[in-house]
Amino acid sequence: MGFNKRFLSEDNLKYQYKEHGAEGVISYISKPDALFSSDKFSELFLSLPLEWNNGKPTKNSLKLIDNMFNEYEQNKGRNKYNERNN
């Protein structure tokens, strides 16, 4: 049996959100055994307090993801998420 890991980046999270919405992002980050972030924005997704009900993300979890991407779009160009935490 293998170890499933996923490397998160701003680009692949934005792609998942654009193509599949908040549910797609939650599915993308919740299936692997381990997550690794490559930038400040993707690092935010490592500790999200996601909630589940009957195997599906709750409305609060979906709203949390939507709010993160909406805030990202509002702050675009301000470099809030683009710097790597060293």
C-alpha atoms as one frame of an Amber mdcrd trajectory, in Angstrom:
protein
   0.000   0.000   0.000   1.417   3.386  -1.003   1.711   6.686   0.775  -0.335
   9.358  -0.969   1.166  12.861  -0.727   0.195  16.103  -2.421   2.171  19.292
  -2.981  -0.053  22.360  -2.720   0.650  25.582  -4.532  -1.266  28.747  -5.197
  -1.631  27.736  -8.838  -3.024  24.246  -8.288  -5.447  25.456  -5.592  -6.708
  28.262  -7.850  -7.160  25.726 -10.647  -9.163  23.375  -8.403 -11.359  26.250
  -7.241 -11.927  27.558 -10.764 -12.759  24.127 -12.195 -14.525  22.444  -9.260
 -15.448  25.126  -6.719 -15.097  24.884  -2.963 -16.078  21.191  -2.890 -13.323
  20.424  -5.381 -10.721  22.192  -3.239 -11.861  20.338  -0.127 -11.711  17.027
  -1.967  -8.260  17.905  -3.324  -6.799  18.692   0.106  -8.581  16.029   2.141
  -7.777  12.829   0.212  -3.967  12.565   0.521  -2.183  11.148   3.562   0.162
  14.167   3.673   0.101  17.732   2.361   3.067  19.978   1.610   2.773  23.686
   0.861   5.031  25.591  -1.481   3.917  29.166  -0.754   2.187  31.302   1.867
  -1.258  31.004   0.257  -1.222  27.197   0.112   0.128  27.069   3.669  -3.182
  28.537   4.868  -4.977  25.390   3.716  -2.952  23.061   5.948  -4.772  23.973
   9.144  -8.304  24.720   8.015 -10.969  23.599  10.499 -13.053  21.688   7.952
 -16.206  19.967   9.144 -18.035  16.975   7.670 -21.611  15.759   7.812 -22.541
  12.372   6.331 -19.316  12.257   4.347 -19.767  15.696   2.775 -18.284  19.057
   3.738 -20.627  21.286   5.731 -21.888  24.631   4.482 -19.493  26.313   6.923
 -16.537  24.488   5.360 -17.612  25.466   1.847 -18.092  29.067   2.974 -14.624
  29.074   4.551 -13.045  28.044   1.224 -15.143  30.565  -0.737 -14.130  33.329
   1.692 -10.440  32.455   1.357 -10.565  32.716  -2.418 -12.686  35.879  -2.341
 -10.209  37.508   0.042  -7.367  36.321  -2.186  -8.959  37.983  -5.217  -9.524
  41.217  -3.285  -5.895  41.298  -2.135  -4.438  40.271  -5.483  -1.356  42.285
  -6.285  -0.747  43.254  -2.652   1.595  40.298  -2.186  -0.236  39.169   0.971
  -0.007  35.458   0.093   2.836  35.346  -2.370   5.776  35.396   0.026   7.207
  32.149   1.354   7.433  31.986   5.154  11.143  31.359   5.969
